Structures are given as C-alpha cells and as structure tokens.
Amino acid sequence: LNLNECSLLTEASLVPIFKNNKDLRLVSLRNVPGVNTKSIVALGKNCPQLVSVNLFRCDKVGNKGLEALGKGCPLLQCLNLSGLNKLTEEPLVDLTNNCRGILMLNVTGISAITVNGLNALVHGMDKVELASSYVGIKPVDNHVEKKLIGHIEMIKDNTITHIKKEKKKD
C-alpha cells in the first residue's frame, strides 16, 4: 500500500483502511501529514503480516505507535522512522526484541536516538550492523541486502531527498 504524499489523509480515513486490510505486508506513508500515533497504533494492532513500513517525515507519530508496531508486527524487517522527532530510544529495544527479523532501521534525524543506543541494539543482533549511508542499522550479509533492495532504496531515497532539501534551505 503506497500512500506517499497523500496530504488529504487523516486518522479518520487511515484507521479503517488498516482495520479492513489485515493482510498488508508493505506500507509506505512517506510524508503524509495526517499520520499520527493513533493511526500507527491501528496499523500495528490490525496488520500482523507487515514486513516493511515507511513513516518518513510522519512527525506526529510517537512512542506508542512504535510500541504497537513492535507488539503487533513480529514479521517486520524494514522500518523507516526518519524525521520522527517524538520518538525516543526506549521503544526501539522492545521493537528489536519482538521483531527478531528486523534488518533495516532508519532513524536519521531523530535527536533522541544516540549512536550508543544503536550500538547497544546492534550488539544483541547478529544479522545487522550500523549503517553507513544513513543513521540506523542494515543487514550484515550482502545477499540479504540484495533481497531487500526495494526496501533499501525506499529508505535511502527518502533520506537523501530530505538531506538535499535541508541543505537547500541553508
């Protein structure tokens, strides 16, 4: 489900979509201003098959949304949280404990997430390492990364675009 840049979507429209589409596996909500914590809680509670979620610049999403994804989506492998400044490190621990297959995590631009926190997450996971082209984690093994190339490109492209826009503003 690709709802990128859909500026008219609100919590009232997103929650029913998630409640009525329980088999969603890939969801991209990049830069959708109506995405908030309640809509992501609905996504986490209703879509247990999720493998990839892009929440790039959905800055109304807080820790409870991330907690719901961690509890309700154990198959999650790729997660782009870039630009979600309401998040802290605490729910990331639960997320990685509950979603043991997590391979990609982009937390670029989240000031409350530290390199020490990411190192602690990576330390307990044998299939990932710190990413070098974005702030987060990536798969250790290249063949796994190739398998997830579509997800990786989605995460990198959104981050690079955001960085370029920020540089133009300066």
SVG drawing of the C-alpha trace seen along z (x, -y; Angstrom):
<svg xmlns="http://www.w3.org/2000/svg" viewBox="-13 -29 42 43">
<polyline fill="none" stroke="black" stroke-width="0.4" points="0.0,0.0 1.6,-3.2 0.0,-6.3 3.1,-8.6 2.4,-12.3 -1.4,-11.9 -1.9,-15.1 -5.7,-14.7 -5.5,-11.5 -6.3,-11.8 -6.5,-9.4 -10.3,-9.1 -9.5,-7.7 -6.4,-5.7 -7.7,-3.7 -10.5,-2.0 -8.0,-1.2 -5.8,0.6 -8.7,2.4 -10.1,3.7 -6.8,4.8 -5.3,7.2 -3.0,8.9 -1.0,5.8 2.7,6.6 4.3,3.3 3.0,-0.1 4.5,-3.4 3.1,-6.6 6.0,-8.8 5.3,-12.5 1.6,-12.0 0.8,-14.8 -2.4,-13.1 -0.4,-10.1 -0.3,-10.2 0.3,-7.9 -3.3,-6.6 -3.2,-5.7 0.0,-3.8 -1.4,-2.0 -4.2,-0.9 -1.7,0.3 0.2,2.3 -2.9,3.8 -4.6,4.9 -1.8,5.8 0.3,8.6 1.8,9.6 3.7,6.3 7.2,6.7 8.1,3.1 6.8,-0.2 7.9,-3.7 7.0,-6.5 9.5,-9.1 8.6,-12.5 5.3,-11.4 6.3,-13.6 3.1,-13.2 4.0,-9.6 5.2,-9.0 6.5,-6.1 3.1,-4.4 2.9,-4.0 6.3,-2.3 5.4,-0.2 2.2,1.0 4.2,2.0 6.7,3.9 4.0,5.8 1.7,6.4 4.0,7.0 6.5,9.7 7.5,10.2 8.7,6.7 12.0,6.5 12.3,2.9 11.3,-0.3 12.0,-3.9 11.4,-6.3 13.5,-9.1 12.3,-12.5 10.1,-11.3 11.3,-13.6 8.8,-12.5 10.5,-9.1 13.0,-8.0 15.2,-5.0 13.1,-3.0 10.6,-1.6 13.4,-0.6 14.6,2.0 11.1,3.6 10.8,3.4 14.1,5.3 13.2,7.8 9.8,8.6 10.7,8.3 13.6,10.6 13.9,10.4 14.4,6.7 17.2,6.0 16.7,2.3 16.0,-0.6 16.4,-4.2 16.4,-6.7 18.0,-9.6 17.2,-13.0 15.8,-11.7 17.8,-13.7 16.8,-11.4 18.4,-8.3 22.1,-8.1 25.0,-6.2 25.4,-4.4 21.8,-3.4 22.1,-2.0 25.4,-0.2 23.5,1.4 20.8,2.6 23.2,4.0 25.2,5.7 22.3,8.0 21.6,8.8 23.9,11.0 22.5,10.2 22.8,6.4 25.4,3.7 25.4,-0.1 24.5,-1.6 27.0,-4.0 24.8,-5.8 22.0,-6.7 21.6,-6.6 20.4,-3.2 21.0,0.5 21.4,2.6 21.9,6.3 25.4,7.7 25.2,10.1 25.2,8.6 22.9,11.3 20.2,10.4 20.6,6.7 20.1,7.6 16.9,9.5 15.6,6.3 16.9,3.9 13.4,2.4 13.1,1.6 16.6,0.3 16.1,-2.1 12.9,-3.4 14.7,-4.2 17.8,-5.7 15.9,-7.7 13.7,-9.3 16.7,-10.2 18.8,-11.6 15.9,-13.7 15.3,-15.1 19.0,-15.9 19.2,-17.7 16.1,-19.7 17.5,-20.7 20.8,-21.8 18.9,-24.0 17.2,-25.7 20.5,-26.6"/>
</svg>
